[in-house]
Amino acid sequence: MNDLDISPMVQADGGTTTPGYMPGFGNDYETEALPGALPQGMNSPQKCNYGLYGEQLSGTAFTAPSHQNERTWCYRIRPSVKHSHRYQKIDLPYWKSAPHIAPDVTSLGQYRWDPVPHTDAPLTWLTGMRTMTTAGDVNTQVGMASHIYLVTQSMVDSYFYSADSELLVVPQEGRLRFCTELGIIDLEPKEIAILPRGLVYRVELLDGPARGFVCENYGQKFELPGRGPIGANCMANRRDFKAPVAAFEDREEPSTVTIKWCGQFHETRIGHSPLDVVAWHGNYAPVKYDMRNYCPIGAILFDHPDPSIFTVLTAPSSSPGTANIDFVLFRERWMTMENTFRPPWYHKNVMSEMMGNIYGQYDAKPQGFVAGGLSLHNMMLPHGPDRTAFEAASNADLKPEKLDNTMSFMFETRFPQHLTEFAGKEAPLQDDYIDCWANIEKKFDGTPGEK
Ligand SMILES: [Fe+2]
């Protein structure tokens, strides 16, 4: 696609839409749904074409360093300040924000959950969000939350934005359509999407019921990790990210906009669809990425690099190299290392690791960590392969072997993760999880040699 796209998704006549995308990550994109809607050579003409209003969406401070500065100029039917009512607090009891310490729930421990089951209840993106853990502090914009979503219903004349966070969405079952101010993203399992802080959108169910995982990032935006000596290619490549082309609705219907702000939810009513951006340009935009395009790098003679070698996206903190969040992907790959214990090793980590299984079998846990399930290995709590995995890998014939049918991920944060009441009491917690290490043998008997 060209940088300047004429969208096939114009909805001025109420027609249906077909998503279209522009390649790249953090590009200076530009796109218009009607010809000539985007001003050329300037951002604020005295009068915009079509009678549109110019409005800037700032994703970073005006004065952020230029290589980190992100903003998008929107040309819309009405400025988004046009609300018809004041904000009113509403309750979404299952969506929690840090700091949140649930009484009677212990966060210190190794935890694993079966998939949170689907339900027949009418659940939207908002009412179906179930917070599992929170970390850091939403008010000081550090940390994160991990959520499971269960969606059985589309949002209708209902819109949402989070002032607190960008959302990294990891579908596990079902397909969702994110109709955003900047265009449409369709999302299915094996793909991820990033929805920036402040972006208004509506979520529709394409194939359901839908279930998946969300990492809510309170801190600095996700970016691609530096590759260091790996060089200019592999891992996640910029061209494989896709931002939507412009699409708009000119629809006057009583609607609600829900805003997440400092961990609380507020609602306002408006008389029209806020998805009325006809053209936009800038580098602050939602994107999606197909994880089947992730090119893993690994050991090709012996031993292991650290799992950070599988980082897809990283959200930095103020300490260099110590991420607010790393999003790490464990996907299909070849194992070729000689004289090496090939699964992940035993360890204890200053970072907190929330893992989710999208499909298949994870090599350190052949049983129990199932598709749709989660596990949490919190700050400085030891973990590693179970006995079955250890014995099998210690005695395996080390031929080149392909790990197939496997896709798991990790939300890893520098902050301890606190369980919510839902995670500790309602979600299907496996009470016997830590027993998977109970029968690990003592092999040491004081005599040298392999045991
Ligand atoms: Fe770990």
Boltz pocket constraint, residues with backbone or C-beta under 6 A from the ligand:
constraints:
  - pocket:
      binder: B
      contacts: [[A, 347], [A, 349], [A, 353], [A, 377], [A, 383]]
      max_distance: 6.0
